[in-house]
Amino acid sequence: MKLGIIVECPLKGVDHQVYEYTIPKLNDSLQFEIVSAGRNKVEMLNNCGPVASTLIESGCERVLIVWDLMPRFGGAVCRKEDVDSIKTSLEENNVPEGAVKLVCIEPELESWFLVDGDVLTSYKAKLWHPHPVKKFPGVVLPHNSRDAKSTISKYVETRKYVDYEAAMRIVRTIENFDRISASHDSFRRLKEFVESL
């Protein structure tokens, strides 16, 4: 089984790097290829059909499209509208619906870093070493929250969260993806799909 994964970020951007690290942790026997369908959600929604078609033509048996509900560069905040746009793009490019799995991360990638308090506690402990740090309690953000990045910044206390500097450092502190999936619905959908392949 080879899985093609479509993300919304620049080539080798944050989402690409995080999922490239995470997917083998969820299924270490899976072959996969990650490609960007645009620098942001708006571009991904428009480009995912031709990108999915190319992935299938190149030998991917399934395609996963994963995106954040909360846009970084404008666009609507509506999962149904996102899904409708994706399906239209797939249909226009003759991509079989059964070959594609859609996972919308709500509200955004960083939200699944927040649900297991040990993740950010471990990250902050490394930044503040040798000083002790207060444990992060873990939080589940509402699906329409814009507070994921600011929550990380507030807890870490060093400076504003910058995804391309911190996201990979944070994800590498994760020891138990099961705990994250138990508390974060959209990450659970991602995990269950990847594990089923």
HUFEN-V724963 format. One line per field, one symbol per residue. ss: DSSP state (H for helix, E for strand, C for the rest). A space follows every 50 residues. Layout:
ss->???
This chain:
ss->CEEEEEECECCCCHHHHHHHHHHHHHCCCCEEEEEECECCHHHHHHHHHH HHHHHHHCCCCEEEEEEECCCCCCCCCCHHHHHHHHHHHHHHCCCCHHHE EEEEECCCCCHHHHCCHHHHHHHHHHHHCCCCCCCCCCCCCCCCCCCHHH HHHHHHCCCCCCHHHHHHHHHCCCCCHHHHHHHCHHHHHHHHHHHHC
